[in-house]
């Protein structure tokens, strides 16, 4: 079995996968409609909870959206994966 240069270097260095710097968070509407946005956040740079004033289509106006944890792991899928 032949290894490429990069695979051999990984074995030699004993490197492991790094932990992702950014995580997905949920921005939940303060209007109580259940509408939410998903956003990426780097917790190493920003420790406080995010708050944005964004549009909530269920009440047809701009309201405050506050950060909440994601219920399940969120993965981004490419459009090509759905074909």
C-alpha positions in Angstrom: 0.0 0.0 0.0 1.5 3.3 -1.1 0.7 6.5 0.8 0.8 10.0 -0.7 3.2 12.5 0.7 0.4 14.2 2.8 -1.0 10.9 4.2 2.6 9.9 5.2 3.1 13.2 6.9 -0.2 12.9 8.8 0.9 9.5 10.1 4.3 10.6 11.0 3.1 13.7 12.9 0.2 11.9 14.6 -2.1 14.8 13.6 -5.7 14.7 14.5 -8.6 16.6 13.2 -8.9 20.1 14.6 -12.0 21.2 16.4 -14.1 23.6 14.2 -13.6 27.2 15.2 -17.1 28.2 14.4 -20.4 26.7 15.5 -24.0 27.1 14.2 -26.4 29.0 16.4 -30.1 29.6 16.2 -31.5 33.2 16.3 -35.0 32.9 17.7 -37.6 35.6 17.2 -38.6 37.6 20.4 -42.2 37.9 19.0 -42.8 34.3 20.0 -43.7 33.0 16.5 -41.1 30.2 16.5 -39.4 31.7 13.4 -35.6 31.5 13.5 -32.5 32.1 11.5 -29.3 30.0 11.5 -25.9 31.8 11.7 -22.3 30.8 12.2 -20.5 32.1 15.3 -16.9 31.8 16.4 -17.1 31.4 20.2 -13.4 32.0 20.6 -13.8 35.6 19.4 -17.3 36.4 20.6 -18.3 35.2 24.1 -21.5 37.1 24.6 -24.9 36.1 23.2 -25.7 37.6 19.8 -28.8 39.8 19.3 -30.0 41.1 15.9 -32.9 43.1 14.7 -34.2 41.1 11.7 -37.4 40.6 9.7 -39.9 38.1 11.0 -42.2 37.2 8.1 -44.9 35.7 10.4 -45.6 39.1 12.0 -44.5 41.0 8.9 -42.1 43.3 10.8 -38.6 43.7 12.2 -38.2 42.2 15.7 -35.3 41.3 18.0 -33.7 37.9 17.4 -31.7 36.4 20.3 -29.2 33.5 20.3 -30.2 30.0 21.3 -28.5 26.7 21.0 -29.2 24.4 18.1 -31.4 21.4 19.1 -29.7 18.9 16.8 -26.4 18.9 15.0 -26.7 21.1 11.9 -24.8 20.3 8.7 -24.6 22.4 5.6 -25.4 20.4 2.5 -24.4 21.4 -1.0 -27.0 21.8 -3.7 -25.2 19.1 -5.7 -25.9 16.5 -2.9 -29.6 16.7 -3.4 -29.5 15.7 -7.1 
